[in-house]
């Protein structure tokens, strides 16, 4: 689109159109030149000679692993609390470290009486809470005092695994 503003004379418009056409004739690509409009605009279109370069980029989502499914973010704190309770009460673990997304780290460690402090007052065992920017908002892991990851078997995790599998039940 070329703007020839304030060009009122039809003779001048014709001269410009002819000059542009004569120059464009030298181009090997197909082209179209539309006459100058009453607003002083000339449209020139030209066929692309070289093929368009297409760059394909992509990566797998770190949170869902490409499945498009994640657990509800509102449930993650309940799942963490249930896992901590199970580890400290039922399994009698001590010296555990919870690794969470930085947003959840702030949720568990900030405040006058933080969630971390409430765990200590409830279980009389300190749970270390660490940030891990590689984790998604709904992901977490817990390690023992030796730095080994503890396998968790929560109800929410079992439900999520069951939803990921397609179960077919037939009547016999």
N, C-alpha and C positions, 0 to 999 in steps of 0.2 A: 504494500500500500504506500503510495507516494502522494504527499499533500502539496499541491500547487495552489496555495491559498492566495486570494486576491488576483487571480488571473481571470479577467473578465472578457477579454476580447477572444472571440471564437477563432480568429485567424491565428492568434498566439497559441491557443490550445492545440490547433491542428498541427502547427510547426513542431511543438513539443512531442505530440504523439508520433509524428513521422520520424523525428530524430531518435526517439527511444526505439521505435520499430526497426530502423536501419541499423542501430547498434546491436539490437538483440538478434538480428538475422545471422550474425557471425557466431552465435552460440550454437553448439551442437545439440543441446537439449531442446525438447519441444517447449514452446512457451505460448502464453496467451496474454494479450494486452487489451484491457477494456478501455473504452473512451473516458476522458476526464468528465466527471459528474458535475452537476451544477454547484456542488460544494467544493470543487477543485481537487477531487481525489481521483487518482489513477491506480487501478489494480493490475499488478503484473504477477502471473503465476508461471512457475518453471518446473519442469519435470526433474526429479532427482536422478542424477547420472550414476552416482555411487550407491551401492546398497547401504541401507541403514545398519549401523553397528548395534547389535543387541548384546547387552551384558546382563547375564542372569546371575543374581546373587541370592543367597538365602542361608538360613541357619535354623537349626532345630531349637525350638523354645526350651530354655533351661528349666522352666517351671513344670510344663506338662510333658516334655519329651516328644513333642510333636503330635500328641493324641488329641489336643484341644480340650482336654478335661482336667480340671483341678478340683481339689476339695474346697468347699466353701470356706472363705477366709474367716468367717465369723466362728467357725468351729475349731480353728487351729489352737486357740488358747485353751479351750476345753480339753482337747486331745493332749496338749502338753501337760496340763494340770493332772489329768488322769494318768498319764505315763509317769510323771514324777511321783504321784501318790503310790502307784503300783510298785515302782522301783524302791522307794524308801520304806514303805510299810510291808508289802508282801514279799519282796525279794531281799529286804534288809541291806540294800546297797548303801554305800557311803562314798563321799568324795566324787560325786558325779559332776559332769560339766555339760551344760545345755548350750548348743550352738543354734542360733536363730538369725533371721534377717535383722538388719539394723533397726527397723521400725519396731519389731517385737522386742529387741534388746532394750530399747528405751521404755517400752511398756512394762517390762519386768523389773527394770533396775531404777527407774526414776520415781521421785515422789517422796513425801515425808516418811511414809511406811510403804515401801515398795512391795510388789508381789514376791520378790526374792526374799525380803525380810519376813513376810508373812509365812513363807514356806519354812524358814528357819524357826520361827516361833511355834509353828504347828508340829514339825517333825524333829526339831532339835538337831538338824543336820543342815549344813550349808551346801547350797547348790550354786555352783559357779555358772554365770551366764555370760556367754561370749558372742560377739558379733561375727557373722560370716556373710560377706557380701555375695558370695557365690550361691547362697541359698535363696530360693524364691520366698515370697511372703508367706506361703502356706507350708513351707518345708522346714524341718528341724532335724537335728540328730543329737543323741546323748552318748557321751563317752564315759567310761569308768575311770578310776584313779590312775590306771595304767595307759590311758589314751586309746583304749580299744572301744570301738563303737558297740553299743548295746543294741541288740535286736529287739525291736518293740513289737508287741502284738496287741494293738489297741482295738477296741470295738469299731471305731470309726475307720481305721485302716482296713480291717477285715471287710467292712461294708463297701469301701471303695474298691477293694480287690474283687469282691463279688460282682459289683456293678460293671467292672471292666470285662469280666468273663460273661459269655453268653451261655446261659444254662438252659438246656432243653430237657424237660421232664415229660416222659410218655407214660400214659396209663397202660398197665399190662392186663 
